Amino acid sequence: MTNDRPLFIPLRSEWFQAFRDGRKRVEWRAWGPRWNRDVAHRGRPVVLSHGYSGARIRGTVVRTRRVPAHRAPAGARSIYPGARF
């Protein structure tokens, strides 16, 4: 069963602006019950938000991929220490 409601992703200013400006195309999240292929499945609508109440960017999940933690960017590893990606 899939959920077709938009996936809401609040972002810090620097990451929201990078998506808005086209400098960022991938969002990194720790793998688990809240972030996995069932939640972020291909084709699901997504809303990137500048914080919880700021500007919005609408899009669609294109791909969900799980990678070993050591292959995730250092920034993602620092936010989610010890996590799987």
C-alpha positions as CSV (number, residue, x, y, z in Angstrom):
1,M,0.0,0.0,0.0
2,T,1.4,3.4,-0.9
3,N,0.6,6.8,0.4
4,D,0.0,9.4,-2.3
5,R,-0.1,12.4,0.1
6,P,2.9,14.7,-0.5
7,L,6.0,13.8,1.5
8,F,6.7,16.9,3.6
9,I,10.4,17.6,4.1
10,P,11.3,20.7,6.2
11,L,14.8,22.0,5.4
12,R,17.3,24.4,6.9
13,S,17.8,27.6,4.9
14,E,21.1,26.6,3.3
15,W,19.7,23.3,1.9
16,F,16.3,24.8,0.9
17,Q,18.1,27.6,-1.1
18,A,20.5,25.1,-2.7
19,F,17.5,23.1,-4.0
20,R,15.8,26.3,-5.1
21,D,18.9,27.4,-7.0
22,G,19.5,24.0,-8.5
23,R,22.8,23.4,-6.7
24,K,21.3,20.5,-4.8
25,R,19.3,17.6,-6.3
26,V,19.6,14.9,-3.6
27,E,18.2,14.8,-0.1
28,W,20.0,12.5,2.4
29,R,18.1,10.9,5.2
30,A,18.9,8.2,7.7
31,W,17.3,4.8,6.7
32,G,14.7,3.5,9.1
33,P,10.9,3.4,9.8
34,R,10.4,7.0,8.9
35,W,12.6,7.1,5.7
36,N,12.7,4.1,3.5
37,R,11.4,2.9,0.1
38,D,7.9,2.5,1.4
39,V,7.8,6.1,2.6
40,A,9.8,7.8,-0.2
41,H,8.8,5.7,-3.1
42,R,9.3,6.6,-6.8
43,G,6.6,8.9,-8.1
44,R,5.4,10.1,-4.7
45,P,4.8,13.9,-4.5
46,V,7.2,15.8,-2.3
47,V,7.1,19.2,-0.7
48,L,10.4,20.7,0.3
49,S,9.8,23.4,2.9
50,H,12.0,26.3,4.1
51,G,11.6,25.3,7.7
52,Y,8.1,24.3,8.8
53,S,6.2,27.4,7.7
54,G,8.3,29.0,4.9
55,A,8.4,28.9,1.1
56,R,7.7,25.6,-0.6
57,I,9.1,23.7,-3.6
58,R,7.0,20.9,-5.0
59,G,8.4,17.9,-6.8
60,T,8.3,14.1,-7.1
61,V,10.5,11.4,-5.7
62,V,12.6,10.1,-8.6
63,R,14.6,7.5,-6.8
64,T,15.3,6.1,-3.3
65,R,18.6,4.5,-2.8
66,R,20.2,3.0,0.2
67,V,24.0,3.4,0.6
68,P,26.6,2.3,3.2
69,A,27.1,5.0,5.8
70,H,30.7,5.5,4.8
71,R,29.6,6.5,1.2
72,A,27.2,9.1,2.5
73,P,28.4,12.8,2.5
74,A,30.2,13.9,5.6
75,G,27.4,16.4,6.3
76,A,24.8,13.7,6.4
77,R,27.0,11.5,8.6
78,S,27.4,14.4,11.1
79,I,23.7,14.9,11.3
80,Y,22.9,11.2,11.7
81,P,25.9,9.7,13.5
82,G,25.9,5.9,13.4
83,A,22.9,5.8,11.0
84,R,22.4,3.7,7.9
85,F,21.7,5.5,4.7
